[in-house]
Amino acid sequence: MAHPRMYDDGDLGLAELRRLALGFPAAIEKEAFGRPTFRAGEKGKVFAYFGFGRTGHPRPFSVLVLPDDSEREALLQDDRCYLPSYLASAGWIGLDFEAAEVDWQEVAELLDTSYRRIASRSLLARLDAEGGPADDH
């Protein structure tokens, strides 16, 4: 049985997140667990999730990214950021779009780091050659 859809296309931040995330080479959007995910290629891994929160504290207007270990502590000191249920142990961090005005350049840079952590070598070569949303924004 499919999971019910847990978002609307007009949700806060989703249109801008889509524009940025789908600007990476071969990036696709695929619904999982009722929410949009962004993946590096048709069979690629997820580099961003929209709208996942914490048990007992939903964050329907947020993005999850996989930051570098060197960025992790600084992000966790930011009140906009949180550890998402189930995925925090794998290194994922959430950024709540409702906590403050969204800096879309920052989101583009976080997406870039997350994409680079999971993309194949060929996709990384394309990103380096063509540039991506963090360069364009």
BAKEFI-472949 format. One record per residue (C-alpha): z, y, x; residue number from 1. Coordinates in pm, whole numbers, always signed. Example, Ala and Ser with C-alpha at 12.3 -4.5 7.8 and 13.67 -1.06 7.14 Angstrom:
2
+780;-450;+1230;1
+714;-106;+1367;2
end
This chain:
137
+0;+0;+0;1
-99;+341;+135;2
+168;+599;+203;3
+158;+893;-42;4
+6;+1216;+85;5
+293;+1444;+193;6
+108;+1770;+259;7
-141;+2012;+107;8
-438;+2159;+291;9
-293;+2508;+227;10
+39;+2430;+401;11
+175;+2692;+638;12
+8;+2656;+977;13
-210;+2356;+899;14
-546;+2537;+898;15
-478;+2703;+1233;16
-337;+2382;+1381;17
-650;+2195;+1268;18
-876;+2457;+1425;19
-694;+2429;+1757;20
-644;+2052;+1764;21
-1000;+1970;+1665;22
-1125;+2197;+1944;23
-1042;+1934;+2207;24
-1318;+1695;+2320;25
-1372;+1410;+2070;26
-1058;+1508;+1877;27
-1030;+1370;+1526;28
-787;+1406;+1239;29
-652;+1092;+1077;30
-385;+1066;+811;31
-90;+843;+898;32
+232;+797;+702;33
+103;+1057;+458;34
+63;+1331;+719;35
-220;+1461;+942;36
-234;+1334;+1298;37
-472;+1451;+1569;38
-611;+1196;+1813;39
-814;+1198;+2131;40
-1121;+1006;+2011;41
-1181;+761;+1727;42
-967;+494;+1890;43
-757;+736;+2093;44
-387;+799;+2085;45
-215;+1071;+1884;46
-161;+1401;+2065;47
-19;+1596;+1769;48
+146;+1531;+1434;49
+179;+1781;+1150;50
+491;+1802;+939;51
+726;+1538;+1073;52
+1094;+1630;+1083;53
+1428;+1463;+1124;54
+1603;+1226;+889;55
+1789;+1442;+640;56
+1618;+1757;+768;57
+1249;+1765;+685;58
+1024;+2006;+872;59
+711;+2002;+655;60
+551;+2295;+840;61
+574;+2193;+1202;62
+385;+2028;+1485;63
+498;+1749;+1714;64
+370;+1748;+2069;65
+429;+1544;+2383;66
+530;+1800;+2650;67
+557;+1746;+3022;68
+902;+1642;+3134;69
+929;+1972;+3323;70
+887;+2166;+2995;71
+1110;+1950;+2781;72
+1450;+2107;+2858;73
+1323;+2463;+2813;74
+1170;+2371;+2478;75
+1491;+2208;+2362;76
+1678;+2535;+2435;77
+1446;+2713;+2189;78
+1583;+2732;+1832;79
+1232;+2667;+1694;80
+1220;+2325;+1858;81
+1384;+2000;+1751;82
+1392;+1630;+1825;83
+1199;+1443;+1555;84
+1322;+1117;+1408;85
+1169;+801;+1554;86
+948;+981;+1808;87
+1201;+1178;+2016;88
+1287;+872;+2225;89
+921;+858;+2334;90
+931;+1222;+2449;91
+799;+1403;+2140;92
+933;+1747;+2043;93
+878;+1938;+1720;94
+802;+2308;+1681;95
+899;+2445;+1339;96
+645;+2699;+1206;97
+904;+2843;+966;98
+1167;+2922;+1231;99
+985;+3233;+1362;100
+641;+3392;+1370;101
+406;+3137;+1524;102
+254;+3219;+1863;103
-76;+3031;+1833;104
-153;+3070;+2203;105
+172;+2888;+2276;106
+77;+2616;+2027;107
-267;+2584;+2192;108
-98;+2540;+2531;109
+146;+2281;+2395;110
-145;+2093;+2239;111
-332;+2108;+2571;112
-39;+1950;+2755;113
+2;+1685;+2487;114
-371;+1604;+2486;115
-375;+1577;+2866;116
-86;+1329;+2856;117
-272;+1077;+2639;118
-647;+1137;+2677;119
-878;+910;+2874;120
-1013;+1017;+3212;121
-1357;+1083;+3064;122
-1211;+1310;+2795;123
-1001;+1493;+3053;124
-1312;+1548;+3263;125
-1485;+1695;+2957;126
-1188;+1920;+2884;127
-1184;+2045;+3242;128
-1560;+2107;+3238;129
-1591;+2255;+2887;130
-1250;+2416;+2846;131
-1039;+2385;+2536;132
-850;+2585;+2275;133
-583;+2700;+2520;134
-861;+2863;+2727;135
-1043;+3013;+2427;136
-748;+3149;+2232;137
end
